[in-house]
Amino acid sequence: MKSDCCSCAPAGRWSTWCRSTASSDAWAARRRAQGRNVDHFCFRVEPFDADTIRAGLAAAGVEAGAVEARYGAEGEGPSIYLSDPEGNTIELKGPPA
């Protein structure tokens, strides 16, 4: 699987959005059958203070995954996955380590 990513700087802050594309027709068919065509989308967060982010999410009643180092458009860095009310997966990604 590969990712197509783009970056832009709205209001002077860089954000990166990624769309995973399948190398497997079977994988793509399963995603379409589930009514989904995007694996996840990502918001770049800087500064990335994992404790503050997780506390803010918990205070808002949002369940978040563990903080993990993940590879992305700008290299490996800390990230947190969560889901929105419609079931979309969202990644909050810090700067490369």
C-alpha positions as CSV (number, residue, x, y, z in Angstrom):
1,M,0.0,0.0,0.0
2,K,1.2,3.5,-0.7
3,S,0.0,7.0,0.4
4,D,-0.7,10.0,-1.7
5,C,0.0,13.1,0.5
6,C,-0.3,16.8,0.0
7,S,0.7,19.7,2.2
8,C,-0.5,23.2,2.4
9,A,-0.1,26.2,4.8
10,P,-3.5,27.7,5.7
11,A,-3.1,30.7,7.9
12,G,0.6,30.1,7.9
13,R,0.5,26.7,9.5
14,W,1.5,23.6,7.6
15,S,-1.0,20.7,7.4
16,T,-0.6,17.4,5.6
17,W,-3.4,15.2,4.3
18,C,-2.8,11.7,3.2
19,R,-5.0,9.2,1.3
20,S,-3.9,5.6,1.3
21,T,-4.2,3.9,-2.1
22,A,-4.4,0.1,-2.4
23,S,-2.1,-2.0,-4.4
24,S,-4.6,-4.8,-3.9
25,D,-8.0,-4.8,-5.7
26,A,-9.3,-7.1,-2.9
27,W,-8.4,-4.5,-0.2
28,A,-10.0,-1.7,-2.2
29,A,-13.2,-3.8,-2.7
30,R,-13.4,-4.5,1.1
31,R,-13.1,-0.7,1.8
32,R,-15.8,0.1,-0.8
33,A,-18.1,-2.6,0.7
34,Q,-17.7,-0.9,4.1
35,G,-18.7,2.4,2.5
36,R,-15.2,3.9,3.0
37,N,-12.6,4.9,0.5
38,V,-10.1,6.7,2.8
39,D,-8.0,4.9,5.4
40,H,-7.5,8.0,7.6
41,F,-6.7,11.7,7.4
42,C,-4.0,13.5,9.4
43,F,-3.7,16.8,11.1
44,R,-0.1,18.0,11.9
45,V,0.1,19.3,15.5
46,E,2.9,21.5,16.6
47,P,4.0,21.7,19.3
48,F,3.0,18.1,20.0
49,D,2.5,17.7,23.7
50,A,1.0,14.2,24.0
51,D,-0.1,14.6,27.6
52,T,-1.9,17.9,26.9
53,I,-3.5,16.5,23.7
54,R,-4.7,13.4,25.4
55,A,-6.1,15.3,28.4
56,G,-8.0,17.7,26.1
57,L,-9.4,14.8,24.2
58,A,-10.4,13.0,27.4
59,A,-12.1,16.1,28.8
60,A,-14.1,16.3,25.6
61,G,-15.1,12.6,25.9
62,V,-13.0,11.5,23.0
63,E,-11.3,8.1,23.3
64,A,-7.8,8.2,21.8
65,G,-5.3,5.4,21.0
66,A,-1.8,5.2,22.4
67,V,0.9,7.6,21.4
68,E,3.1,5.8,18.9
69,A,5.9,6.6,16.6
70,R,4.6,6.3,13.0
71,Y,6.1,7.0,9.6
72,G,4.4,9.7,7.5
73,A,4.9,12.3,4.8
74,E,7.7,14.1,6.8
75,G,9.3,11.1,8.4
76,E,8.8,9.2,11.7
77,G,7.2,11.1,14.5
78,P,4.7,10.8,17.4
79,S,1.0,10.3,16.6
80,I,-2.3,9.6,18.1
81,Y,-5.2,7.9,16.3
82,L,-8.9,8.6,17.2
83,S,-12.2,8.2,15.5
84,D,-14.8,10.9,14.8
85,P,-18.6,10.3,15.4
86,E,-19.0,9.1,11.8
87,G,-16.3,6.4,12.2
88,N,-13.5,8.2,10.3
89,T,-10.0,7.6,11.6
90,I,-8.1,10.7,12.4
91,E,-4.4,10.9,13.1
92,L,-2.9,13.8,15.1
93,K,0.8,13.8,14.1
94,G,3.7,15.6,15.7
95,P,6.9,16.8,13.9
96,P,9.5,14.3,12.9
97,A,11.8,13.1,15.7
